[in-house]
Amino acid sequence: MAQYLVERRLMEVSKRLSKAKEELAVADEQLTALRDVAEEARVRSLVSETPLAAKESQEATRTAEAMSGARDSLALQVKRLQDEIDELLDKLLPSGP
């Protein structure tokens, strides 16, 4: 692949990586908040022992689990993009003797 094409691709992937990292940071914050909400709902459910509190606890837990899956997907995307950048950088480096 021509060097300028590799450089162009590297810039594109770098932008995507930056955006994915930002999204991952937001997802981490949201996951922390949702886990806190789920834990509070779990404690309320244990204390009140009402069907409504139990349902709220289950819903909060499901929401936190869904966000965890989304966060894991973003982390995987960041890893793949970083791997792609590493491969592109390898193509730019001159080969050994």
Sequence and secondary structure as in RCSB ss.txt:
>XXXX:A:sequence
MAQYLVERRLMEVSKRLSKAKEELAVADEQLTALRDVAEEARVRSLVSETPLAAKESQEATRTAEAMSGARDSLA
LQVKRLQDEIDELLDKLLPSGP
>XXXX:A:secstr
  HHHHHHHHHHHHHHHHHHHHHHHHHHHHHHHHHHHHHHHHHHHHHH  HHHHHHHHHHHHHHHHHHHHHHHHH
HHHHHHHHHHHHHHHHHS    
